Amino acid sequence: MPDEKLMAYFKFDESDLQANQAGHLSEKQTQRLAALDRSDRIGRVVAGWLCLGMALAGLAGGVWLAFSEQDLISKLGWAAFGLPCLLIFTALGIYLLRTAAAPGKKYKLGHAQGQVRYSRHVMVPSRRTVYGYQLMHVGTTLFTVGNELPALMPADASYNVYYYSRQGSSKILTAERLADPS
Protein backbone atom coordinates (compact mmCIF):
# COMPACT_ATOMS: atom_id res chain seq x y z
CA MET A 1 0.00 0.00 0.00
CA PRO A 2 1.50 3.35 -1.02
CA ASP A 3 2.05 6.13 1.50
CA GLU A 4 -1.03 8.41 1.70
CA LYS A 5 1.08 11.55 2.17
CA LEU A 6 3.13 10.79 -0.95
CA MET A 7 -0.07 10.10 -2.87
CA ALA A 8 -1.45 13.49 -1.89
CA TYR A 9 1.83 15.32 -2.58
CA PHE A 10 2.36 13.88 -6.07
CA LYS A 11 -1.38 13.58 -6.82
CA PHE A 12 -1.56 9.89 -7.71
CA ASP A 13 -3.62 6.93 -6.63
CA GLU A 14 -3.00 3.21 -6.39
CA SER A 15 -4.12 2.57 -9.99
CA ASP A 16 -1.54 5.12 -11.23
CA LEU A 17 1.18 3.35 -9.24
CA GLN A 18 0.13 -0.06 -10.57
CA ALA A 19 0.18 1.22 -14.17
CA ASN A 20 3.65 2.69 -13.62
CA GLN A 21 4.90 -0.55 -12.09
CA ALA A 22 3.65 -2.34 -15.22
CA GLY A 23 5.76 0.06 -17.31
CA HIS A 24 3.19 2.45 -18.75
CA LEU A 25 1.30 5.64 -17.92
CA SER A 26 -2.21 5.41 -16.52
CA GLU A 27 -5.12 7.01 -18.38
CA LYS A 28 -5.32 9.79 -15.78
CA GLN A 29 -1.60 10.54 -16.12
CA THR A 30 -1.89 10.55 -19.92
CA GLN A 31 -4.72 13.08 -19.71
CA ARG A 32 -2.76 15.26 -17.28
CA LEU A 33 0.30 15.26 -19.55
CA ALA A 34 -1.89 16.02 -22.58
CA ALA A 35 -3.29 19.03 -20.69
CA LEU A 36 0.29 20.22 -20.00
CA ASP A 37 1.07 19.83 -23.69
CA ARG A 38 -2.06 21.81 -24.69
CA SER A 39 -1.13 24.58 -22.28
CA ASP A 40 2.38 24.71 -23.74
CA ARG A 41 0.97 24.88 -27.28
CA ILE A 42 -1.41 27.70 -26.39
CA GLY A 43 1.47 29.67 -24.87
CA ARG A 44 3.52 29.20 -28.03
CA VAL A 45 0.65 30.32 -30.26
CA VAL A 46 0.06 33.47 -28.18
CA ALA A 47 3.78 34.29 -28.08
CA GLY A 48 4.12 33.60 -31.82
CA TRP A 49 1.28 35.95 -32.73
CA LEU A 50 2.66 38.62 -30.40
CA CYS A 51 6.04 38.40 -32.11
CA LEU A 52 4.44 38.64 -35.54
CA GLY A 53 2.34 41.58 -34.34
CA MET A 54 5.45 43.40 -33.14
CA ALA A 55 7.15 42.66 -36.47
CA LEU A 56 4.12 44.06 -38.32
CA ALA A 57 4.14 47.19 -36.13
CA GLY A 58 7.87 47.62 -36.85
CA LEU A 59 7.22 47.23 -40.57
CA ALA A 60 4.43 49.82 -40.44
CA GLY A 61 6.75 52.19 -38.56
CA GLY A 62 9.47 51.64 -41.14
CA VAL A 63 7.11 52.30 -44.06
CA TRP A 64 5.84 55.45 -42.36
CA LEU A 65 9.40 56.58 -41.68
CA ALA A 66 10.45 55.94 -45.29
CA PHE A 67 7.71 58.18 -46.69
CA SER A 68 7.79 60.85 -43.99
CA GLU A 69 9.77 64.06 -43.91
CA GLN A 70 12.12 62.77 -41.19
CA ASP A 71 15.84 63.41 -41.38
CA LEU A 72 18.26 60.91 -42.90
CA ILE A 73 19.72 59.94 -39.49
CA SER A 74 16.29 58.69 -38.31
CA LYS A 75 15.84 56.65 -41.47
CA LEU A 76 19.31 55.14 -41.20
CA GLY A 77 18.72 54.43 -37.51
CA TRP A 78 15.62 52.43 -38.35
CA ALA A 79 17.50 50.57 -41.08
CA ALA A 80 20.34 49.74 -38.66
CA PHE A 81 18.24 48.72 -35.64
CA GLY A 82 14.63 48.37 -36.72
CA LEU A 83 15.21 46.11 -39.70
CA PRO A 84 17.21 43.46 -37.77
CA CYS A 85 14.57 43.53 -34.99
CA LEU A 86 11.86 43.11 -37.63
CA LEU A 87 13.62 40.05 -39.03
CA ILE A 88 14.26 38.56 -35.58
CA PHE A 89 10.64 38.99 -34.44
CA THR A 90 9.34 37.56 -37.72
CA ALA A 91 11.60 34.51 -37.49
CA LEU A 92 10.79 33.97 -33.81
CA GLY A 93 7.04 34.26 -34.44
CA ILE A 94 7.17 31.76 -37.29
CA TYR A 95 9.28 29.38 -35.21
CA LEU A 96 6.87 29.52 -32.26
CA LEU A 97 3.83 28.96 -34.47
CA ARG A 98 5.49 26.05 -36.27
CA THR A 99 6.50 24.34 -33.02
CA ALA A 100 2.97 24.82 -31.67
CA ALA A 101 1.62 23.01 -34.73
CA ALA A 102 4.08 20.11 -34.42
CA PRO A 103 2.74 16.69 -33.41
CA GLY A 104 2.15 16.11 -29.70
CA LYS A 105 4.99 15.04 -27.46
CA LYS A 106 5.49 11.41 -26.62
CA TYR A 107 6.13 11.01 -22.92
CA LYS A 108 8.25 8.11 -21.81
CA LEU A 109 7.94 6.70 -18.35
CA GLY A 110 11.22 6.64 -16.47
CA HIS A 111 12.10 4.61 -13.40
CA ALA A 112 14.67 5.32 -10.71
CA GLN A 113 15.41 3.12 -7.75
CA GLY A 114 17.72 3.63 -4.84
CA GLN A 115 18.45 5.62 -1.74
CA VAL A 116 17.23 9.19 -1.56
CA ARG A 117 19.79 11.93 -1.02
CA TYR A 118 19.24 15.69 -0.93
CA SER A 119 21.45 18.62 -1.81
CA ARG A 120 21.07 22.35 -2.38
CA HIS A 121 21.54 24.02 -5.72
CA VAL A 122 24.44 26.47 -5.79
CA MET A 123 24.46 29.24 -8.42
CA VAL A 124 27.87 29.03 -10.08
CA PRO A 125 28.44 32.73 -10.98
CA SER A 126 27.61 34.07 -7.51
CA ARG A 127 28.42 30.91 -5.50
CA ARG A 128 25.27 31.46 -3.48
CA THR A 129 23.03 28.66 -2.32
CA VAL A 130 19.55 28.93 -3.81
CA TYR A 131 16.85 28.33 -1.23
CA GLY A 132 13.25 27.48 -2.04
CA TYR A 133 13.98 24.16 -3.67
CA GLN A 134 16.36 21.27 -3.35
CA LEU A 135 17.87 18.64 -5.56
CA MET A 136 16.82 15.07 -4.79
CA HIS A 137 18.98 12.21 -5.98
CA VAL A 138 17.43 8.76 -6.39
CA GLY A 139 20.10 6.42 -7.63
CA THR A 140 21.66 8.34 -10.52
CA THR A 141 18.55 10.38 -11.36
CA LEU A 142 18.20 14.01 -10.26
CA PHE A 143 14.93 15.81 -9.44
CA THR A 144 14.21 19.40 -8.45
CA VAL A 145 11.84 19.27 -5.47
CA GLY A 146 10.32 21.58 -2.89
CA ASN A 147 11.62 22.03 0.64
CA GLU A 148 8.73 20.02 2.10
CA LEU A 149 9.62 16.73 0.39
CA PRO A 150 12.43 15.65 2.79
CA ALA A 151 9.79 15.32 5.52
CA LEU A 152 7.80 12.93 3.26
CA MET A 153 10.72 11.04 1.70
CA PRO A 154 13.52 10.90 4.29
CA ALA A 155 17.13 10.77 3.18
CA ASP A 156 18.82 7.36 3.09
CA ALA A 157 15.49 5.54 2.65
CA SER A 158 15.11 3.47 -0.53
CA TYR A 159 12.38 4.32 -3.04
CA ASN A 160 11.05 3.35 -6.43
CA VAL A 161 10.30 6.58 -8.30
CA TYR A 162 8.43 6.72 -11.61
CA TYR A 163 8.79 9.95 -13.59
CA TYR A 164 8.64 11.60 -16.99
CA SER A 165 11.10 14.06 -18.49
CA ARG A 166 9.98 17.31 -20.07
CA GLN A 167 12.08 20.18 -21.36
CA GLY A 168 15.21 19.00 -19.62
CA SER A 169 13.78 18.35 -16.16
CA SER A 170 12.34 15.20 -14.66
CA LYS A 171 8.97 15.32 -12.89
CA ILE A 172 7.90 12.64 -10.45
CA LEU A 173 4.58 10.89 -11.14
CA THR A 174 4.54 8.22 -8.44
CA ALA A 175 6.82 7.00 -5.66
CA GLU A 176 6.83 4.06 -3.28
CA ARG A 177 9.08 3.25 -0.39
CA LEU A 178 10.96 -0.02 -0.57
CA ALA A 179 11.27 -2.27 2.43
CA ASP A 180 14.46 -1.55 4.36
CA PRO A 181 16.81 -4.55 4.34
CA SER A 182 17.18 -5.51 7.98
N, C-alpha and C positions, 0 to 999 in steps of 0.2 A: 504494500500500500504506500503510495507516494505521500510525502510530507505535505500537509494542508497549507502550511505557510508558504512553501515553495510554489505550490499550485496557485495560490492567490497572487504571489509576487510576479510570476511569469505568465499568469493567465492561461493555464492549461488544465485539462481534466485527465482522468484516468484513460479515457479512450484516445486522447492525443498521445499520451505516453506509450500506450500499447502500439499505436500506429508507428511511432518513431522507433520503438524497439524492433518492429518488423521491417524497418528500413525505408519507410515512406512517410510522407506528410499526411496528416488527417485531413478530412474535408474542411473542417473548421479552420485549420491552419492554412490550407490552400486559399480559402476565401479571404482570410486576413492578409495574406501576402499579395493577393490580387488587388485588394483595396489599397495597399501601399503602392503598388505599381500604378494604379489609376491615379492616385494622388500625385505621384511623381510625374506622370504624363501631363496632367492638368497644369502643374507648375511649369513644365517645359513649354507648353503651348502658350501660356500667359506671358512668360518671359520672352519667348520667340516673337510674339506679336508686339510686345513693348519695344524690343530692339528694332524691329522693322518699322514701327511707328516713329521712333527716334531718327532712324535713317531717312525716312520720308520727310520728316520735319527739317532735317539738315539739308536735304536736297532742295526743298522749297525755299529755305533760307539762302542757299547758294544761287538758285535761279533768280530770286529777288535781288540779291547782291549784284549779280552779273548785269542785270538790266537797270539798276538804280544809278543814281548820280554820285555814288560813294567814291572816295579817293582810291587810287591804285593800291595803296598799302593795305587797305581793308580787303580788297579783292584778292590780293596775293596771300594775305593772312588766312583767308578762308580756304584758298587752294592748298596752302601748306598744312593747315591743321584740320579744317573741316572735311576736306576730301578723304584723307586717311580714316578719320572717325566714321564717315559715311560708309566706307568700304568695310570697316571692322564691324559696325553694327549690322550691316546687311548680311555679312558672312555669319556672324553669330546668330542672328535671327533665323536664317535658313538652316543652320546646323541644329538649333534647338527644335525647330519644327520637324526636321527630318528624324531626329532621334525620338521625338514624341510619337511619330508615326511608325517607328520600327516595331517588329513583332515583340510580344510580351516576353519578359524575362523568364528563364527557366531556373527555378530555385532547386538547389541540390541540398539534401539533408546531410549534415556533417555530424560526426560523432567523436567526442573526446572522452577519455577515461583516465582517471588518475587522481592523485592528491591535489587538493586545492591550495594554492598559494596566492598571496596578495602582495602588491607593490604599489607605490605611488608613481604617477607620471611626472617626470622632471623635464621642464622646457629647456632645451639645449642652449638657445642663445642667451637666456638670462640665468640659467642654472637655478631656477626657482621651482619648488615643488608646486604642482597644480592641485589644489584641493577641490572637492566637489565630486570627484569620481576617482575610482581606483582601477588598477589593472588586475584581473584575476587570471591566473594561470591554472589550467587543468591539463595535466600532461604537458604536451608541447603547444597547446592551443591557447591563444590570448584573447581575453574579452575585456571590454571597457564596461565597468559596472558602477552602480551607485554606492554611496558610503554605507547604506543600510544592509547590503548583501552579506558582509562578513558575520552579522548576527544570525543570518539564516543558513548560511553555508560556511561553517567554521573552517579555518585553515587547518591543514594536515588531515582532514577527513577525505575519504575517497568518494568520488561521484562519477556517474555516467551523465554526460551532458550532451544533448542533441541540439543542434543549432543550424542556422543558415547564414551564408555570407552575402552581403549586399554592399556594394560600393566600397569595398576594401575593409569593412568591419564585420565581425561575426556577432550575430544576435542569438541569444539563447531562446529556444522554444520550450524545452522541457529538461528537467534535471531530476535525478534520483540518487539517493545516498546508497552506497554499497556497504555491505556488512563489513565491519572492521575485523580483520584477521586477528583472532585472539586465541 
